[in-house]
Amino acid sequence: MKLSFYNFIEEIKKINFIEKKAYIAVGVSGGVDSLSLIFLLSKYAKLKNFKIIALIVDHQIRHNSSLESKKVSRYLNNLKIKNKILTKKRNITKTKIQENARKFRLNLIEDYCYKNKIIHLFFAHHLEDNIETYILRKAAGSDLVGLNSIKPISIYKNIVILRPLLNFSKKSIIEFAKKSNINWFEDPSNYKTSFSRVQVRLLIKKNNYIKNRTIKELKEIKKINKHYNEMIDYNFALAVRFIDNKKIIIDKKIFVNFPYEIAYRVLIKSVIHLKKFDKKFRYHKLTAIYKDLLLKIGVFQSQKTKFESTASKILIF
């Protein structure tokens, strides 16, 4: 799909997310993707009369990262787009630099939104980002949920995270940026072939067959995942007898008859509800909890979440 203001608005309409006089934030790195996104959203914000802020993260990994952040900020100031540089001293390990830097940036931006009561946060992930994520997760042996890759809408800490560029290719974004006279900055780490993501990026850039086959696979996975999630939601509703923000009561007789995969996902869904998408929670540890709930009577705990198993019910709090 070609990126244009009209096509962008059509994608926004699909999301149908923003209330009147909303305050939205956009993660901006200075690359062509995020600058195109803030350009489009700032134009849209004027039409819809809501506030917008660009959030720039100075991760301080490279010696000139502070200078780069200030350049992006000045450029946005020239466009009369409100922006803020976020920074926090933190040691990022030399292994998995890209992954850790990405997590650090995400957490810093989300924390700012949470503290400033911003409930809509935009990121500029595009089609190739989704393809790369799918290939990397497939190689790592991800399950069906993981292979669903990047979602257009997700929620974390009551913040709605939106990615309206997922159906647009990198090529179409660059073409739009050039046509709109957007001046972007190149991140040198995007060309370091020591990073696995960069290797995958170069592979799909050179090989259209792999790219097109992966797009087809990803579409099929999303269809399957939709039905899978509907099945989990149905069984969750079937088993839950009471739910609020502090506790969930599950009918044990129904729960113990679930296949392991469904029971495990019901537990994950319960914890996500109570913990408000706590990214620090290690969901794989629920496997041991599941076995205890199935075979024992008593109270069990995993990462400050308690599970009480009686003869007739399971209480999660």
KEGUMAR-483343 format. One record per residue (C-alpha): x, y, z; residue number from 0. Coordinates in steps of 0.25 Angstrom, whole numbers, plus 5000, padded with zeros to 4 digits. Example, Ala and Ser with C-alpha at 12.3 -4.5 7.8 and 13.67 -1.06 7.14 Angstrom:
<node><c1>5049</c1><c2>4982</c2><c3>5031</c3><tormar>0</tormar></node>
<node><c1>5055</c1><c2>4996</c2><c3>5029</c3><tormar>1</tormar></node>
***
This chain:
<node><c1>5000</c1><c2>5000</c2><c3>5000</c3><tormar>0</tormar></node>
<node><c1>5005</c1><c2>5014</c2><c3>4996</c3><tormar>1</tormar></node>
<node><c1>5007</c1><c2>5023</c2><c3>5008</c3><tormar>2</tormar></node>
<node><c1>4999</c1><c2>5036</c2><c3>5007</c3><tormar>3</tormar></node>
<node><c1>4991</c1><c2>5045</c2><c3>5017</c3><tormar>4</tormar></node>
<node><c1>4978</c1><c2>5039</c2><c3>5011</c3><tormar>5</tormar></node>
<node><c1>4983</c1><c2>5024</c2><c3>5013</c3><tormar>6</tormar></node>
<node><c1>4988</c1><c2>5028</c2><c3>5026</c3><tormar>7</tormar></node>
<node><c1>4975</c1><c2>5033</c2><c3>5031</c3><tormar>8</tormar></node>
<node><c1>4968</c1><c2>5021</c2><c3>5026</c3><tormar>9</tormar></node>
<node><c1>4977</c1><c2>5012</c2><c3>5035</c3><tormar>10</tormar></node>
<node><c1>4974</c1><c2>5021</c2><c3>5046</c3><tormar>11</tormar></node>
<node><c1>4959</c1><c2>5020</c2><c3>5044</c3><tormar>12</tormar></node>
<node><c1>4961</c1><c2>5004</c2><c3>5045</c3><tormar>13</tormar></node>
<node><c1>4967</c1><c2>5006</c2><c3>5059</c3><tormar>14</tormar></node>
<node><c1>4956</c1><c2>5016</c2><c3>5063</c3><tormar>15</tormar></node>
<node><c1>4963</c1><c2>5020</c2><c3>5076</c3><tormar>16</tormar></node>
<node><c1>4963</c1><c2>5035</c2><c3>5079</c3><tormar>17</tormar></node>
<node><c1>4953</c1><c2>5042</c2><c3>5088</c3><tormar>18</tormar></node>
<node><c1>4951</c1><c2>5057</c2><c3>5086</c3><tormar>19</tormar></node>
<node><c1>4962</c1><c2>5066</c2><c3>5091</c3><tormar>20</tormar></node>
<node><c1>4971</c1><c2>5054</c2><c3>5093</c3><tormar>21</tormar></node>
<node><c1>4986</c1><c2>5056</c2><c3>5097</c3><tormar>22</tormar></node>
<node><c1>4995</c1><c2>5046</c2><c3>5089</c3><tormar>23</tormar></node>
<node><c1>5010</c1><c2>5043</c2><c3>5089</c3><tormar>24</tormar></node>
<node><c1>5018</c1><c2>5038</c2><c3>5078</c3><tormar>25</tormar></node>
<node><c1>5032</c1><c2>5030</c2><c3>5080</c3><tormar>26</tormar></node>
<node><c1>5042</c1><c2>5038</c2><c3>5071</c3><tormar>27</tormar></node>
<node><c1>5056</c1><c2>5033</c2><c3>5068</c3><tormar>28</tormar></node>
<node><c1>5059</c1><c2>5042</c2><c3>5057</c3><tormar>29</tormar></node>
<node><c1>5058</c1><c2>5031</c2><c3>5046</c3><tormar>30</tormar></node>
<node><c1>5050</c1><c2>5032</c2><c3>5034</c3><tormar>31</tormar></node>
<node><c1>5039</c1><c2>5024</c2><c3>5040</c3><tormar>32</tormar></node>
<node><c1>5036</c1><c2>5031</c2><c3>5052</c3><tormar>33</tormar></node>
<node><c1>5038</c1><c2>5045</c2><c3>5046</c3><tormar>34</tormar></node>
<node><c1>5028</c1><c2>5041</c2><c3>5035</c3><tormar>35</tormar></node>
<node><c1>5018</c1><c2>5037</c2><c3>5046</c3><tormar>36</tormar></node>
<node><c1>5019</c1><c2>5049</c2><c3>5055</c3><tormar>37</tormar></node>
<node><c1>5018</c1><c2>5058</c2><c3>5042</c3><tormar>38</tormar></node>
<node><c1>5005</c1><c2>5050</c2><c3>5038</c3><tormar>39</tormar></node>
<node><c1>4999</c1><c2>5050</c2><c3>5052</c3><tormar>40</tormar></node>
<node><c1>5002</c1><c2>5065</c2><c3>5055</c3><tormar>41</tormar></node>
<node><c1>4995</c1><c2>5068</c2><c3>5042</c3><tormar>42</tormar></node>
<node><c1>4983</c1><c2>5059</c2><c3>5047</c3><tormar>43</tormar></node>
<node><c1>4984</c1><c2>5066</c2><c3>5061</c3><tormar>44</tormar></node>
<node><c1>4981</c1><c2>5080</c2><c3>5055</c3><tormar>45</tormar></node>
<node><c1>4969</c1><c2>5074</c2><c3>5048</c3><tormar>46</tormar></node>
<node><c1>4963</c1><c2>5067</c2><c3>5060</c3><tormar>47</tormar></node>
<node><c1>4968</c1><c2>5078</c2><c3>5070</c3><tormar>48</tormar></node>
<node><c1>4976</c1><c2>5069</c2><c3>5080</c3><tormar>49</tormar></node>
<node><c1>4989</c1><c2>5071</c2><c3>5086</c3><tormar>50</tormar></node>
<node><c1>5002</c1><c2>5063</c2><c3>5082</c3><tormar>51</tormar></node>
<node><c1>5016</c1><c2>5061</c2><c3>5087</c3><tormar>52</tormar></node>
<node><c1>5028</c1><c2>5054</c2><c3>5081</c3><tormar>53</tormar></node>
<node><c1>5036</c1><c2>5046</c2><c3>5091</c3><tormar>54</tormar></node>
<node><c1>5051</c1><c2>5045</c2><c3>5088</c3><tormar>55</tormar></node>
<node><c1>5060</c1><c2>5035</c2><c3>5096</c3><tormar>56</tormar></node>
<node><c1>5074</c1><c2>5038</c2><c3>5098</c3><tormar>57</tormar></node>
<node><c1>5079</c1><c2>5024</c2><c3>5102</c3><tormar>58</tormar></node>
<node><c1>5094</c1><c2>5028</c2><c3>5103</c3><tormar>59</tormar></node>
<node><c1>5099</c1><c2>5016</c2><c3>5097</c3><tormar>60</tormar></node>
<node><c1>5107</c1><c2>5023</c2><c3>5086</c3><tormar>61</tormar></node>
<node><c1>5116</c1><c2>5034</c2><c3>5090</c3><tormar>62</tormar></node>
<node><c1>5108</c1><c2>5044</c2><c3>5081</c3><tormar>63</tormar></node>
<node><c1>5094</c1><c2>5040</c2><c3>5085</c3><tormar>64</tormar></node>
<node><c1>5091</c1><c2>5053</c2><c3>5093</c3><tormar>65</tormar></node>
<node><c1>5095</c1><c2>5061</c2><c3>5081</c3><tormar>66</tormar></node>
<node><c1>5086</c1><c2>5053</c2><c3>5072</c3><tormar>67</tormar></node>
<node><c1>5075</c1><c2>5054</c2><c3>5081</c3><tormar>68</tormar></node>
<node><c1>5076</c1><c2>5069</c2><c3>5081</c3><tormar>69</tormar></node>
<node><c1>5077</c1><c2>5070</c2><c3>5066</c3><tormar>70</tormar></node>
<node><c1>5064</c1><c2>5062</c2><c3>5065</c3><tormar>71</tormar></node>
<node><c1>5058</c1><c2>5072</c2><c3>5076</c3><tormar>72</tormar></node>
<node><c1>5062</c1><c2>5084</c2><c3>5068</c3><tormar>73</tormar></node>
<node><c1>5057</c1><c2>5079</c2><c3>5055</c3><tormar>74</tormar></node>
<node><c1>5043</c1><c2>5076</c2><c3>5062</c3><tormar>75</tormar></node>
<node><c1>5043</c1><c2>5090</c2><c3>5068</c3><tormar>76</tormar></node>
<node><c1>5045</c1><c2>5096</c2><c3>5054</c3><tormar>77</tormar></node>
<node><c1>5033</c1><c2>5088</c2><c3>5050</c3><tormar>78</tormar></node>
<node><c1>5026</c1><c2>5094</c2><c3>5062</c3><tormar>79</tormar></node>
<node><c1>5024</c1><c2>5080</c2><c3>5068</c3><tormar>80</tormar></node>
<node><c1>5024</c1><c2>5079</c2><c3>5083</c3><tormar>81</tormar></node>
<node><c1>5035</c1><c2>5069</c2><c3>5088</c3><tormar>82</tormar></node>
<node><c1>5043</c1><c2>5064</c2><c3>5100</c3><tormar>83</tormar></node>
<node><c1>5056</c1><c2>5057</c2><c3>5101</c3><tormar>84</tormar></node>
<node><c1>5055</c1><c2>5046</c2><c3>5111</c3><tormar>85</tormar></node>
<node><c1>5068</c1><c2>5041</c2><c3>5117</c3><tormar>86</tormar></node>
<node><c1>5072</c1><c2>5032</c2><c3>5129</c3><tormar>87</tormar></node>
<node><c1>5086</c1><c2>5027</c2><c3>5133</c3><tormar>88</tormar></node>
<node><c1>5086</c1><c2>5012</c2><c3>5132</c3><tormar>89</tormar></node>
<node><c1>5096</c1><c2>5001</c2><c3>5129</c3><tormar>90</tormar></node>
<node><c1>5092</c1><c2>4994</c2><c3>5116</c3><tormar>91</tormar></node>
<node><c1>5099</c1><c2>4980</c2><c3>5115</c3><tormar>92</tormar></node>
<node><c1>5108</c1><c2>4978</c2><c3>5103</c3><tormar>93</tormar></node>
<node><c1>5101</c1><c2>4966</c2><c3>5099</c3><tormar>94</tormar></node>
<node><c1>5087</c1><c2>4967</c2><c3>5092</c3><tormar>95</tormar></node>
<node><c1>5090</c1><c2>4982</c2><c3>5091</c3><tormar>96</tormar></node>
<node><c1>5079</c1><c2>4985</c2><c3>5081</c3><tormar>97</tormar></node>
<node><c1>5068</c1><c2>4977</c2><c3>5089</c3><tormar>98</tormar></node>
<node><c1>5072</c1><c2>4983</c2><c3>5102</c3><tormar>99</tormar></node>
<node><c1>5073</c1><c2>4997</c2><c3>5096</c3><tormar>100</tormar></node>
<node><c1>5059</c1><c2>4995</c2><c3>5090</c3><tormar>101</tormar></node>
<node><c1>5053</c1><c2>4991</c2><c3>5104</c3><tormar>102</tormar></node>
<node><c1>5060</c1><c2>5002</c2><c3>5111</c3><tormar>103</tormar></node>
<node><c1>5054</c1><c2>5012</c2><c3>5101</c3><tormar>104</tormar></node>
<node><c1>5040</c1><c2>5006</c2><c3>5102</c3><tormar>105</tormar></node>
<node><c1>5040</c1><c2>5006</c2><c3>5117</c3><tormar>106</tormar></node>
<node><c1>5044</c1><c2>5020</c2><c3>5118</c3><tormar>107</tormar></node>
<node><c1>5034</c1><c2>5025</c2><c3>5108</c3><tormar>108</tormar></node>
<node><c1>5023</c1><c2>5017</c2><c3>5114</c3><tormar>109</tormar></node>
<node><c1>5026</c1><c2>5022</c2><c3>5128</c3><tormar>110</tormar></node>
<node><c1>5026</c1><c2>5036</c2><c3>5123</c3><tormar>111</tormar></node>
<node><c1>5012</c1><c2>5034</c2><c3>5117</c3><tormar>112</tormar></node>
<node><c1>5007</c1><c2>5027</c2><c3>5130</c3><tormar>113</tormar></node>
<node><c1>5012</c1><c2>5038</c2><c3>5139</c3><tormar>114</tormar></node>
<node><c1>5006</c1><c2>5049</c2><c3>5130</c3><tormar>115</tormar></node>
<node><c1>4993</c1><c2>5042</c2><c3>5128</c3><tormar>116</tormar></node>
<node><c1>4995</c1><c2>5040</c2><c3>5113</c3><tormar>117</tormar></node>
<node><c1>4987</c1><c2>5028</c2><c3>5109</c3><tormar>118</tormar></node>
<node><c1>4990</c1><c2>5028</c2><c3>5094</c3><tormar>119</tormar></node>
<node><c1>5004</c1><c2>5024</c2><c3>5090</c3><tormar>120</tormar></node>
<node><c1>5008</c1><c2>5023</c2><c3>5075</c3><tormar>121</tormar></node>
<node><c1>5020</c1><c2>5015</c2><c3>5069</c3><tormar>122</tormar></node>
<node><c1>5025</c1><c2>5015</c2><c3>5055</c3><tormar>123</tormar></node>
<node><c1>5026</c1><c2>5000</c2><c3>5053</c3><tormar>124</tormar></node>
<node><c1>5024</c1><c2>4996</c2><c3>5038</c3><tormar>125</tormar></node>
<node><c1>5022</c1><c2>4984</c2><c3>5029</c3><tormar>126</tormar></node>
<node><c1>5037</c1><c2>4980</c2><c3>5029</c3><tormar>127</tormar></node>
<node><c1>5038</c1><c2>4981</c2><c3>5044</c3><tormar>128</tormar></node>
<node><c1>5027</c1><c2>4971</c2><c3>5045</c3><tormar>129</tormar></node>
<node><c1>5033</c1><c2>4962</c2><c3>5035</c3><tormar>130</tormar></node>
<node><c1>5047</c1><c2>4962</c2><c3>5043</c3><tormar>131</tormar></node>
<node><c1>5040</c1><c2>4960</c2><c3>5056</c3><tormar>132</tormar></node>
<node><c1>5032</c1><c2>4948</c2><c3>5050</c3><tormar>133</tormar></node>
<node><c1>5045</c1><c2>4941</c2><c3>5044</c3><tormar>134</tormar></node>
<node><c1>5053</c1><c2>4944</c2><c3>5057</c3><tormar>135</tormar></node>
<node><c1>5042</c1><c2>4938</c2><c3>5066</c3><tormar>136</tormar></node>
<node><c1>5040</c1><c2>4926</c2><c3>5057</c3><tormar>137</tormar></node>
<node><c1>5055</c1><c2>4923</c2><c3>5057</c3><tormar>138</tormar></node>
<node><c1>5055</c1><c2>4924</c2><c3>5072</c3><tormar>139</tormar></node>
<node><c1>5043</c1><c2>4914</c2><c3>5073</c3><tormar>140</tormar></node>
<node><c1>5032</c1><c2>4923</c2><c3>5077</c3><tormar>141</tormar></node>
<node><c1>5018</c1><c2>4918</c2><c3>5080</c3><tormar>142</tormar></node>
<node><c1>5006</c1><c2>4922</c2><c3>5072</c3><tormar>143</tormar></node>
<node><c1>5004</c1><c2>4934</c2><c3>5081</c3><tormar>144</tormar></node>
<node><c1>5018</c1><c2>4939</c2><c3>5079</c3><tormar>145</tormar></node>
<node><c1>5017</c1><c2>4937</c2><c3>5064</c3><tormar>146</tormar></node>
<node><c1>5006</c1><c2>4947</c2><c3>5063</c3><tormar>147</tormar></node>
<node><c1>5017</c1><c2>4957</c2><c3>5064</c3><tormar>148</tormar></node>
<node><c1>5014</c1><c2>4972</c2><c3>5065</c3><tormar>149</tormar></node>
<node><c1>5000</c1><c2>4976</c2><c3>5067</c3><tormar>150</tormar></node>
<node><c1>4994</c1><c2>4989</c2><c3>5062</c3><tormar>151</tormar></node>
<node><c1>4987</c1><c2>4991</c2><c3>5076</c3><tormar>152</tormar></node>
<node><c1>4992</c1><c2>4986</c2><c3>5089</c3><tormar>153</tormar></node>
<node><c1>4990</c1><c2>4991</c2><c3>5104</c3><tormar>154</tormar></node>
<node><c1>5001</c1><c2>4993</c2><c3>5115</c3><tormar>155</tormar></node>
<node><c1>4999</c1><c2>5000</c2><c3>5128</c3><tormar>156</tormar></node>
<node><c1>4985</c1><c2>5005</c2><c3>5123</c3><tormar>157</tormar></node>
<node><c1>4993</c1><c2>5012</c2><c3>5111</c3><tormar>158</tormar></node>
<node><c1>4987</c1><c2>5008</c2><c3>5097</c3><tormar>159</tormar></node>
<node><c1>4999</c1><c2>5006</c2><c3>5088</c3><tormar>160</tormar></node>
<node><c1>4996</c1><c2>5008</c2><c3>5073</c3><tormar>161</tormar></node>
<node><c1>5004</c1><c2>5005</c2><c3>5061</c3><tormar>162</tormar></node>
<node><c1>4997</c1><c2>5010</c2><c3>5049</c3><tormar>163</tormar></node>
<node><c1>5008</c1><c2>5008</c2><c3>5039</c3><tormar>164</tormar></node>
<node><c1>5008</c1><c2>4993</c2><c3>5039</c3><tormar>165</tormar></node>
<node><c1>5002</c1><c2>4991</c2><c3>5026</c3><tormar>166</tormar></node>
<node><c1>5012</c1><c2>5001</c2><c3>5019</c3><tormar>167</tormar></node>
<node><c1>5026</c1><c2>4996</c2><c3>5014</c3><tormar>168</tormar></node>
<node><c1>5039</c1><c2>5003</c2><c3>5016</c3><tormar>169</tormar></node>
<node><c1>5040</c1><c2>5007</c2><c3>5002</c3><tormar>170</tormar></node>
<node><c1>5026</c1><c2>5014</c2><c3>5002</c3><tormar>171</tormar></node>
<node><c1>5030</c1><c2>5022</c2><c3>5015</c3><tormar>172</tormar></node>
<node><c1>5043</c1><c2>5027</c2><c3>5009</c3><tormar>173</tormar></node>
<node><c1>5036</c1><c2>5031</c2><c3>4996</c3><tormar>174</tormar></node>
<node><c1>5026</c1><c2>5039</c2><c3>5005</c3><tormar>175</tormar></node>
<node><c1>5037</c1><c2>5045</c2><c3>5013</c3><tormar>176</tormar></node>
<node><c1>5044</c1><c2>5050</c2><c3>5001</c3><tormar>177</tormar></node>
<node><c1>5031</c1><c2>5055</c2><c3>4995</c3><tormar>178</tormar></node>
<node><c1>5028</c1><c2>5063</c2><c3>5008</c3><tormar>179</tormar></node>
<node><c1>5042</c1><c2>5068</c2><c3>5009</c3><tormar>180</tormar></node>
<node><c1>5044</c1><c2>5061</c2><c3>5022</c3><tormar>181</tormar></node>
<node><c1>5059</c1><c2>5061</c2><c3>5026</c3><tormar>182</tormar></node>
<node><c1>5062</c1><c2>5049</c2><c3>5034</c3><tormar>183</tormar></node>
<node><c1>5074</c1><c2>5043</c2><c3>5042</c3><tormar>184</tormar></node>
<node><c1>5081</c1><c2>5030</c2><c3>5040</c3><tormar>185</tormar></node>
<node><c1>5084</c1><c2>5021</c2><c3>5051</c3><tormar>186</tormar></node>
<node><c1>5098</c1><c2>5014</c2><c3>5049</c3><tormar>187</tormar></node>
<node><c1>5094</c1><c2>5002</c2><c3>5057</c3><tormar>188</tormar></node>
<node><c1>5083</c1><c2>4999</c2><c3>5046</c3><tormar>189</tormar></node>
<node><c1>5095</c1><c2>4994</c2><c3>5037</c3><tormar>190</tormar></node>
<node><c1>5103</c1><c2>4986</c2><c3>5047</c3><tormar>191</tormar></node>
<node><c1>5102</c1><c2>4972</c2><c3>5042</c3><tormar>192</tormar></node>
<node><c1>5106</c1><c2>4966</c2><c3>5055</c3><tormar>193</tormar></node>
<node><c1>5092</c1><c2>4968</c2><c3>5059</c3><tormar>194</tormar></node>
<node><c1>5082</c1><c2>4957</c2><c3>5056</c3><tormar>195</tormar></node>
<node><c1>5071</c1><c2>4966</c2><c3>5052</c3><tormar>196</tormar></node>
<node><c1>5080</c1><c2>4974</c2><c3>5042</c3><tormar>197</tormar></node>
<node><c1>5084</c1><c2>4961</c2><c3>5036</c3><tormar>198</tormar></node>
<node><c1>5069</c1><c2>4957</c2><c3>5034</c3><tormar>199</tormar></node>
<node><c1>5066</c1><c2>4971</c2><c3>5029</c3><tormar>200</tormar></node>
<node><c1>5077</c1><c2>4970</c2><c3>5018</c3><tormar>201</tormar></node>
<node><c1>5072</c1><c2>4956</c2><c3>5014</c3><tormar>202</tormar></node>
<node><c1>5057</c1><c2>4960</c2><c3>5012</c3><tormar>203</tormar></node>
<node><c1>5062</c1><c2>4973</c2><c3>5005</c3><tormar>204</tormar></node>
<node><c1>5070</c1><c2>4964</c2><c3>4995</c3><tormar>205</tormar></node>
<node><c1>5061</c1><c2>4953</c2><c3>4993</c3><tormar>206</tormar></node>
<node><c1>5046</c1><c2>4956</c2><c3>4989</c3><tormar>207</tormar></node>
<node><c1>5042</c1><c2>4941</c2><c3>4989</c3><tormar>208</tormar></node>
<node><c1>5045</c1><c2>4940</c2><c3>5004</c3><tormar>209</tormar></node>
<node><c1>5039</c1><c2>4953</c2><c3>5007</c3><tormar>210</tormar></node>
<node><c1>5026</c1><c2>4950</c2><c3>5000</c3><tormar>211</tormar></node>
<node><c1>5025</c1><c2>4936</c2><c3>5005</c3><tormar>212</tormar></node>
<node><c1>5027</c1><c2>4941</c2><c3>5019</c3><tormar>213</tormar></node>
<node><c1>5016</c1><c2>4952</c2><c3>5017</c3><tormar>214</tormar></node>
<node><c1>5007</c1><c2>4941</c2><c3>5013</c3><tormar>215</tormar></node>
<node><c1>5010</c1><c2>4932</c2><c3>5025</c3><tormar>216</tormar></node>
<node><c1>5008</c1><c2>4944</c2><c3>5034</c3><tormar>217</tormar></node>
<node><c1>4994</c1><c2>4946</c2><c3>5029</c3><tormar>218</tormar></node>
<node><c1>4991</c1><c2>4932</c2><c3>5031</c3><tormar>219</tormar></node>
<node><c1>4996</c1><c2>4932</c2><c3>5045</c3><tormar>220</tormar></node>
<node><c1>4988</c1><c2>4944</c2><c3>5049</c3><tormar>221</tormar></node>
<node><c1>4975</c1><c2>4937</c2><c3>5044</c3><tormar>222</tormar></node>
<node><c1>4979</c1><c2>4925</c2><c3>5052</c3><tormar>223</tormar></node>
<node><c1>4982</c1><c2>4934</c2><c3>5064</c3><tormar>224</tormar></node>
<node><c1>4969</c1><c2>4941</c2><c3>5063</c3><tormar>225</tormar></node>
<node><c1>4961</c1><c2>4928</c2><c3>5064</c3><tormar>226</tormar></node>
<node><c1>4971</c1><c2>4923</c2><c3>5075</c3><tormar>227</tormar></node>
<node><c1>4969</c1><c2>4935</c2><c3>5084</c3><tormar>228</tormar></node>
<node><c1>4954</c1><c2>4934</c2><c3>5082</c3><tormar>229</tormar></node>
<node><c1>4955</c1><c2>4920</c2><c3>5087</c3><tormar>230</tormar></node>
<node><c1>4963</c1><c2>4924</c2><c3>5099</c3><tormar>231</tormar></node>
<node><c1>4953</c1><c2>4935</c2><c3>5102</c3><tormar>232</tormar></node>
<node><c1>4941</c1><c2>4926</c2><c3>5101</c3><tormar>233</tormar></node>
<node><c1>4948</c1><c2>4916</c2><c3>5111</c3><tormar>234</tormar></node>
<node><c1>4952</c1><c2>4927</c2><c3>5120</c3><tormar>235</tormar></node>
<node><c1>4937</c1><c2>4932</c2><c3>5121</c3><tormar>236</tormar></node>
<node><c1>4933</c1><c2>4918</c2><c3>5123</c3><tormar>237</tormar></node>
<node><c1>4942</c1><c2>4915</c2><c3>5135</c3><tormar>238</tormar></node>
<node><c1>4941</c1><c2>4929</c2><c3>5142</c3><tormar>239</tormar></node>
<node><c1>4931</c1><c2>4930</c2><c3>5153</c3><tormar>240</tormar></node>
<node><c1>4935</c1><c2>4944</c2><c3>5158</c3><tormar>241</tormar></node>
<node><c1>4945</c1><c2>4955</c2><c3>5154</c3><tormar>242</tormar></node>
<node><c1>4949</c1><c2>4969</c2><c3>5158</c3><tormar>243</tormar></node>
<node><c1>4962</c1><c2>4976</c2><c3>5159</c3><tormar>244</tormar></node>
<node><c1>4966</c1><c2>4969</c2><c3>5171</c3><tormar>245</tormar></node>
<node><c1>4963</c1><c2>4955</c2><c3>5170</c3><tormar>246</tormar></node>
<node><c1>4957</c1><c2>4944</c2><c3>5160</c3><tormar>247</tormar></node>
<node><c1>4950</c1><c2>4932</c2><c3>5164</c3><tormar>248</tormar></node>
<node><c1>4950</c1><c2>4920</c2><c3>5154</c3><tormar>249</tormar></node>
<node><c1>4941</c1><c2>4907</c2><c3>5155</c3><tormar>250</tormar></node>
<node><c1>4951</c1><c2>4896</c2><c3>5158</c3><tormar>251</tormar></node>
<node><c1>4943</c1><c2>4885</c2><c3>5152</c3><tormar>252</tormar></node>
<node><c1>4943</c1><c2>4892</c2><c3>5138</c3><tormar>253</tormar></node>
<node><c1>4957</c1><c2>4896</c2><c3>5139</c3><tormar>254</tormar></node>
<node><c1>4963</c1><c2>4882</c2><c3>5142</c3><tormar>255</tormar></node>
<node><c1>4956</c1><c2>4877</c2><c3>5130</c3><tormar>256</tormar></node>
<node><c1>4963</c1><c2>4887</c2><c3>5120</c3><tormar>257</tormar></node>
<node><c1>4974</c1><c2>4882</c2><c3>5112</c3><tormar>258</tormar></node>
<node><c1>4988</c1><c2>4887</c2><c3>5117</c3><tormar>259</tormar></node>
<node><c1>4989</c1><c2>4898</c2><c3>5107</c3><tormar>260</tormar></node>
<node><c1>4975</c1><c2>4904</c2><c3>5109</c3><tormar>261</tormar></node>
<node><c1>4977</c1><c2>4903</c2><c3>5124</c3><tormar>262</tormar></node>
<node><c1>4991</c1><c2>4910</c2><c3>5124</c3><tormar>263</tormar></node>
<node><c1>4985</c1><c2>4921</c2><c3>5115</c3><tormar>264</tormar></node>
<node><c1>4974</c1><c2>4923</c2><c3>5125</c3><tormar>265</tormar></node>
<node><c1>4984</c1><c2>4925</c2><c3>5136</c3><tormar>266</tormar></node>
<node><c1>4992</c1><c2>4935</c2><c3>5127</c3><tormar>267</tormar></node>
<node><c1>4979</c1><c2>4943</c2><c3>5124</c3><tormar>268</tormar></node>
<node><c1>4976</c1><c2>4944</c2><c3>5139</c3><tormar>269</tormar></node>
<node><c1>4989</c1><c2>4949</c2><c3>5143</c3><tormar>270</tormar></node>
<node><c1>4990</c1><c2>4959</c2><c3>5132</c3><tormar>271</tormar></node>
<node><c1>4976</c1><c2>4964</c2><c3>5136</c3><tormar>272</tormar></node>
<node><c1>4981</c1><c2>4965</c2><c3>5151</c3><tormar>273</tormar></node>
<node><c1>4995</c1><c2>4970</c2><c3>5148</c3><tormar>274</tormar></node>
<node><c1>4991</c1><c2>4980</c2><c3>5137</c3><tormar>275</tormar></node>
<node><c1>5001</c1><c2>4975</c2><c3>5127</c3><tormar>276</tormar></node>
<node><c1>5013</c1><c2>4975</c2><c3>5136</c3><tormar>277</tormar></node>
<node><c1>5025</c1><c2>4972</c2><c3>5127</c3><tormar>278</tormar></node>
<node><c1>5033</c1><c2>4967</c2><c3>5138</c3><tormar>279</tormar></node>
<node><c1>5024</c1><c2>4955</c2><c3>5141</c3><tormar>280</tormar></node>
<node><c1>5030</c1><c2>4942</c2><c3>5136</c3><tormar>281</tormar></node>
<node><c1>5018</c1><c2>4935</c2><c3>5131</c3><tormar>282</tormar></node>
<node><c1>5026</c1><c2>4922</c2><c3>5128</c3><tormar>283</tormar></node>
<node><c1>5026</c1><c2>4920</c2><c3>5143</c3><tormar>284</tormar></node>
<node><c1>5011</c1><c2>4917</c2><c3>5143</c3><tormar>285</tormar></node>
<node><c1>5014</c1><c2>4903</c2><c3>5138</c3><tormar>286</tormar></node>
<node><c1>5018</c1><c2>4899</c2><c3>5152</c3><tormar>287</tormar></node>
<node><c1>5006</c1><c2>4906</c2><c3>5158</c3><tormar>288</tormar></node>
<node><c1>4997</c1><c2>4899</c2><c3>5148</c3><tormar>289</tormar></node>
<node><c1>5002</c1><c2>4885</c2><c3>5153</c3><tormar>290</tormar></node>
<node><c1>5000</c1><c2>4889</c2><c3>5167</c3><tormar>291</tormar></node>
<node><c1>4986</c1><c2>4894</c2><c3>5165</c3><tormar>292</tormar></node>
<node><c1>4982</c1><c2>4881</c2><c3>5158</c3><tormar>293</tormar></node>
<node><c1>4988</c1><c2>4872</c2><c3>5168</c3><tormar>294</tormar></node>
<node><c1>4988</c1><c2>4879</c2><c3>5182</c3><tormar>295</tormar></node>
<node><c1>4979</c1><c2>4887</c2><c3>5191</c3><tormar>296</tormar></node>
<node><c1>4985</c1><c2>4899</c2><c3>5197</c3><tormar>297</tormar></node>
<node><c1>4991</c1><c2>4913</c2><c3>5194</c3><tormar>298</tormar></node>
<node><c1>5002</c1><c2>4914</c2><c3>5184</c3><tormar>299</tormar></node>
<node><c1>5010</c1><c2>4927</c2><c3>5180</c3><tormar>300</tormar></node>
<node><c1>5017</c1><c2>4932</c2><c3>5168</c3><tormar>301</tormar></node>
<node><c1>5024</c1><c2>4946</c2><c3>5168</c3><tormar>302</tormar></node>
<node><c1>5014</c1><c2>4952</c2><c3>5178</c3><tormar>303</tormar></node>
<node><c1>5002</c1><c2>4946</c2><c3>5171</c3><tormar>304</tormar></node>
<node><c1>4994</c1><c2>4936</c2><c3>5180</c3><tormar>305</tormar></node>
<node><c1>4986</c1><c2>4924</c2><c3>5175</c3><tormar>306</tormar></node>
<node><c1>4977</c1><c2>4917</c2><c3>5185</c3><tormar>307</tormar></node>
<node><c1>4972</c1><c2>4903</c2><c3>5181</c3><tormar>308</tormar></node>
<node><c1>4960</c1><c2>4897</c2><c3>5188</c3><tormar>309</tormar></node>
<node><c1>4952</c1><c2>4885</c2><c3>5184</c3><tormar>310</tormar></node>
<node><c1>4942</c1><c2>4893</c2><c3>5176</c3><tormar>311</tormar></node>
<node><c1>4949</c1><c2>4906</c2><c3>5172</c3><tormar>312</tormar></node>
<node><c1>4962</c1><c2>4913</c2><c3>5169</c3><tormar>313</tormar></node>
<node><c1>4964</c1><c2>4927</c2><c3>5175</c3><tormar>314</tormar></node>
<node><c1>4975</c1><c2>4936</c2><c3>5168</c3><tormar>315</tormar></node>
<node><c1>4978</c1><c2>4949</c2><c3>5176</c3><tormar>316</tormar></node>
***
